Amino acid sequence: MTDRPAGRARRLLPRRFDPYMAALAAAVGLASLFPASGGSARIAEAACDLAVALLFFLYGARLSTRETLAGLRHLRLHGLVLAATFALFPLLGLATALLTPVPLTAQLQTGVLFLCLVPSTVVALTGAAGGDVPAAICAGTYSSLAGLLLTPLLAAWLLGSHTELSADGLLRIGLQLLAPFLLGQVLRPWISGLLTRHKRLLAPVDRGSILLVVYTAFSAAVAQGIWHLATPAALLGLLAVLLALLAVTVAATGLGARLLGLDRSARVAAVLCGSQKSLAGGLPMASVLFGPQAGLMVLPLMLYHQLQLVVGTVLAGRWSRARDPDPESAPAPAPAPAPAAATAGLTGNGAPPAPG
């Protein structure tokens, strides 16, 4: 009796419940019950600005330029992920504004479109699904780097008056996002070892910064009556739209990977990276782009993040089983002497199906 399926389930199941999402929900609840206002709101906003700058400084300090350049050999995969992230997703976001048959409020619709402009992320499930982990890391890195420029520009173009991206706004984005990131890259040779040694101590800094962004944004949103705008019907409609977005992008990236002739491991990485969005990158960008209006704008991104975790876990389990089937459920071995037949079965059509 083998315990491999049970072990696989134990590895994948914890990802269905993300403690970080519970902390984000708690931050939303805290902002709903005890929103920052007056002087405390100004202090929270200043702390939020510093936290975002620190976050992007750490991103820059951790990014290995040499490894990033080495990952350029996966050009087809990276091109597909970038096309899905910054072309397919925005087109789908615009389509939801025209074709959505569900009652979304104007701000939720804007939040869905902003979600479609956010860069991709490095998907931890790639390894469990049998995907190309180094390629997925590089794909997420390139998407994040491109998003520093493309997300604000696309937001200014497609969201118009919601962002108020003037020359002052561009300067603010440069000071809060690009400058700390570039400073981190410059100082990386001297501080990368320190960051690596204290990796566990710095993890709460990353997540604490995001939680502060969420609390500050939702505090302002509560003052604007967020829970009167996000009605139950609107939230159900939002979930339907997000599920449709996720389904279409998973199918489209899977088809694109096949048409480009990517091998199985690269197809897994392409589907996961091409269909997922970065919560850690999107929330700070929203706080810079939308300011006090960010609360309702980031709600679609937060919900999509949870959906992509659940769907990604299911897909990773399916691809893992296809790659490494349960020996108890496999057909009984042929009686000896027939080793050649068994070998032919593995080298012929025994390759697991690609994602799609």
N, C-alpha and C positions, 0 to 999 in steps of 0.2 A: 504493500500500500504506500503510495507516494503522497507527499504533502505539497507538491509543487503548485497545484492550483490554489491551495489555501495560502501558501506563501506569497504567490503573485497577488492574490486579493488583498492580503494584508499590506503589501507594498503600495497598491494603487488606491485602496479604499480611503485611507486618511486624507488623500488629496481632495476627496469629495467635500469634506468639511475643512474649510480653511480658517484657522484661528484669526488670521489677519482680517478676513472679512467680518468676523465677529467683532473685532476691535473697531473696524470702520463703522459698523452698525452702531456700536456703543458711542462713537464720536458723534454720529448723527443724532442719536437719542439724547446725548448730553446737550448738544446745541439746541435741540428742540425744547428741552425742559429748562435749561439755564443758558440762554444765548448771551454772548458777550455784547455789551451795549455801552455807549458813552465812552468813558475813558478806558475801560477794559477792552472795548472793541478796537480802539486805536493801538493799545498795547499788543493785542492779539494779531492785528494786521502787520505791525512792525516785526513781531517775532516770526510771523509767517514769511515775510519777505526775506529775513535772514536765514530761515530754515530752507527755503527754496534755493537760495544762493549756495548754502552749505551742501545741499543735496547734489547740485550740479558740479560743484567743486570735487566732491567725492567721486562722481561719475567719471570726470576727467582724469583724476589721479589713479583710478583703477584700470583705465583702459590702456591696454598694451598696444602701442602703435605697431610694433613688429608683428604681433599675432594678427592684428587687424589687416595688415597688408598681405600677410601670408594667406589669409582666407579668400583673397581675390580669385583664386583658382576656380572657385565655384560660381563663375559668372552667371551661368544660366539660372541657377537657383536664386542667387541674390537679385537678379533682374526680375524674376517672377515675383518674389516677395515684395520688392519695391513697387512693382506695377500693381499688385493686389492692394497694397497699403495706401498708396497715394494716387491711384487712378481708379481701380475698380470700386473700392470702398466709397470715395467721394461721389462717384456716379450713382451708386446704390443709395447713398444718403440723399442726393437730390431727387432720386426716384421716389423715395418714401414720402417726400414733401408733396409730390404730385399725385401719387397713386394710393397712398395709405387709406384704407377704408375704415380705420379705427379712430376713435376720438382722442387724438393727441393735442395737448395745449401747444400754443406757439413756442413757449420756452422749452418744453420737452422735445418738440420737433427740432429746435435749434440745437439742443443737447445731443440728439441723435446724429445730426450732421457734424457736430464737433467730434463726437466719438469716431466718425468715419475719417477724420483728418489726423487722428492721433497715431504716432508710430507704433510699429510692432514691438514685440518683446522677446527675450530669450526664454524659450519654453522648456521648463524643467522636465516635462513628460517625454521629451524627445528620446532620451536614452531608454526609458521603460518601453517605448513603442518600437525600439529597434531602429531609430533614426540616426542620422549623421549628426552627432552632438557638436563637434567643432564647427561644422557648417551652420548649424542652427545658432550657435553663439555669435558667429560672424554676421549672419543674416540679421539677428536682432540688434547687433551693434551698428551695422550700416543703416538700418532703419531708424534707430535712435538719433544717429548723427544727421541723417537727412531730415529728420523731423524737427531738429533745432531750427532749420531754415524753412522747410516746406510747410510745416504745420501753421506757423504764424501767417505766412503769406497766403496759404489757401484759406485760412480763417478770415483774413482781411478781404479776400476776393469773394468767398461764398457766403460769409455771414454778415458782411456789410456793416450796418450800423451797430450790430451787437458788440463788435470788438473795439470800435473807435481807434483803429490802428493808425494813428498819426505819426509824425516824425518823433514826437515825444514818446509815443507808445513803442516805436521801434527801438529808441534809445533805452527805454526801460527793459525791454526784452533782452537787448544786448548786455546791459549791466547785470540783470538778474540771472540770465541763463548762459549766454555765450561767454561772457568774461570769466565767471567762476570756472566754467568747464575748461577753457583754454589755460587758465592759471593752474588748474589741477594737472593738465597735460605737461605744462612747463616744469612743475615741481615734482612730477612723478619719479624721475630718477633718484631723488633724495628721500622721498617719503613713501614709496611703494612698499618697501620692506616693513616699515612701521605699520602701515595699513594692513598688510598681510598678517603680521604677528598679532594684531589686535582686531582681527576680523569679527570675532564674536561680540566684542565690546561695541563695535561700530554699527552692527546690525540694528540695534534699537534706535540709532540716530536716523537711519534711513526711514524706518517705519514710523518713528515718532514725528519726523518732519511731515510725512504724508498725513498722519492723523491730525496734526496741527492745522494743515491746509484744509482738511475736511471740516474740522470744527469751526474754523474761522469763516469758511464759505457758507456753511449751513447756518451759522449764527446770523449772518447778514440776510440769508434767504428767509429765515423764520420771521425776521422783521418785515419782510416783503410779503408774507402770507403764503409761503411755499406749500403748506399742507392744504390750503384752499384751492390752489391751482392743480396739485397732483391728486386728482380725485381717483377713487378706485377704478372707475371706467378707464381713465387715462393711463393708470399704471398697468392695467390688463392689456390695453392696447399697446403700450410700450413694450411689454414682454413679448407680445406677438411679433412686433416689428424686429426686436432684437434676435429672436429665434430665427426669423426669416433671413436676416442679415448673416447670421452665423452659418445657416444651412447653405445659402447661396455661395458664400466665400469658401467654405470647405469643398463643395462640389467643383467650383471654378478653379481653385488652386490645384485640386487633384487632377482635373482634366488638363490644365496647363502643364503640370509636371509630366504627365504622360506624353503630351504632344512634343515637349522639349526633349524627350528621351532620357530623363533623369533615372538613375537607378533607384532601387527600392528605398534605401536609407535616405537618399536625398529627397525622394517624394514625400516621405514621412515628415522630414524637416520643413519642406516647402508648405505642406498643408497646415501644419501646426503654426508655423511662424506667419504664414500669409493670412490666416484667418483670425489671429488673436491680436489684442490691443494692449498697450502698456498702461497700466493703472499708475505706476510710479512716475512715468513720464507725462501722462495726460493731465493728472490732477494739478501739478505745479504750473503747467502751461495754462490751464484754465484759470488759475488764480491770477496769473499775470495778464492774460488776455481779457478776462471778463470782470475782474475786480469783485465788487459787491454782488454782481449778478451771477457769480460762478456756482452758487448752491444748486439751483435746479438744473443748470447746464451739465453738471458732472454726474447727476443721478443716472442717466443712461449708461455712462461709462462704468460706474460702479456695479450696476446690474449685469452689464455685458461681461464684466470680469468674472463674476460668479458663474454665469452661464458657460463661458469658455472653459472654466476649470472643470465643470461637470462633464460637458461634452468631450473635452480633451481627455479626461480620464477614461471615459467609455471607449473612445477611439483607440487610446493607447492600450487598453486591455484587449481589445479586439485584434489589433495588429500584433501584439505580443503573443497572443494565442496562435495566430496564423503563422507566425515565425517559429514558434517553439511549442508545437501542439502537445496536449496532455497525453503522455504515453498510455494511460489507462483507457483513453477513448480511442486510441489508434487501433487499426485492425490487427488481429493476431498474426504473428509472424508465420510465414510459409514454412512447412516442414522441410527439414534438410533432406537432400542437398539443394538449396535454392538461394544461395546468397546473391547470385547475380541479379535475380529478379528484384530482390529487395533494394539492391544498389541502384538498379535502373529506375525504380520508383522515386528515389531521392534525387537523382541527378536529372530526371526528365522534367515532369511537371510538379516536382516537390517544392519549388520556390513559392513562398507565401505571396498572396495577392498584395498588390500595392494599394496604398490608400487612395480613396477617390470617392 
